[in-house]
Amino acid sequence: MEYIGSQQAPGCLFCRVLAAAPAEDEANLVVWRPEGGVVLLNRFPYNNGHLMVAPAAHVGSLTDLDDEQSLQLMRALRRSLTVLEETLEPEGFNAGVNLGKVAGAGIPDHVHMHVVPRWNGDTNFMPVLAETKVINQHLASSWAQLNRAFRA
């Protein structure tokens, strides 16, 4: 979710960033605008390079996408994996979709895929003891690095 100060910004995050001018991509953490969708960094990442890949269509489930929209989403996912592999050199990925609020979808009305790069030993005691996650790269640095890679 995107927040302004302490309040949640109104409307769908993905629809807002899709409608925004490309000049606002850095502020919105958009690293790439593929045909039929958008790829952006998660503002509250589980790990460095945590991306969200969303179709342009404002639908709540993968089953609501037509064949062309599904193909565009999978192409964006595949390119995102490739860019992350080449740029961050993770040892693996978690890639998935939370469909519906009960399944953990923070934005249940606009289907999107999470892509989380993983490294051996990237978990530690901080989430358990301090209820916090340590990310070793600032989002602005991650955005610049990945935006360059997507443009290459």
Beta strands, then each sheet from edge to edge (+ up, - down):
strand 1: 3-4
strand 2: 7-8
strand 3: 30-32
strand 4: 37-41
strand 5: 51-55
strand 6: 92-96
strand 7: 113-118
sheet 1: 1+ 2-
sheet 2: 3+ 4- 5+ 7- 6+
end
